[in-house]
Amino acid sequence: MILSDLSNWQNGRGYFPAPVNTALQALAGLDLASMAPGKYPLDIEGMFFMIQTPLTAPAEQHRPEAHLQHVDIQLVLSGTERYGVARRGQSGESVIENLWDRHDIAFFAPPVNEAFFDLGPGMFAVFFPDDIHRPCCQTQNGPEHVRKVVVKIHRSLFEL
């Protein structure tokens, strides 16, 4: 997992994997604030993105998830969103719904060693296939509408 913000990315691109830099650079040229929620192509083989506007809720109301074929960049545009994260294979996790074959997602029971962090505007997290993540959780301030971008990058671009 990578946790950062757009200003750190701008100042330290050399620290980020090339596919992350490519995706963030492509997003920088778009008017994300005016785009309707939905799925969009990125004009880069193996990448696409979604604009989402979830209402955050208590963590217990969301299932942790992981993907096999895609790396996620979750970039918050407005609002504040809490995420849970744990490493697959190190947290005694159990799959409660396996949709990897159809939708590249599986849902998990809450991992034992799940850690939580908050993302505000301009902050992003990169989740790799071994990262179980729980998005859309509310902070201590309660439910909040969030606007975010989720970029899907095929794992082959990372040579995984």
C-alpha angles and dihedrals in degrees: 000000000000122000118192147120135243095260092054089047092052091050099041110030091145090070094058127079113260095246090054091050091048093051095045091047090052091050091049089066094055132084094234093170093065098042118106119239110273146086121304136182118241096206088237118110110252097016138095135152142214131211108218132184107191127170107232119234138178113301091244088067093059129068121225111244142191137189130215103196103035140054113216127219107193110193119183114217099178137000127024125279130189120217132194119210138182134161117256113241094023102066106057089247126174127206112235097178123019115200097150094120095051106027107010092245138106127185123221140200109253107288118240095234099039114152124199132216136168129237122202131183113319094013123117142184127205114212119197125201091269093054117095105204135185111202131184097044120148124241125229087279091071132238116354137176110244129193114205146157121231113196118197115206119185111241092235089072087064092045088241 
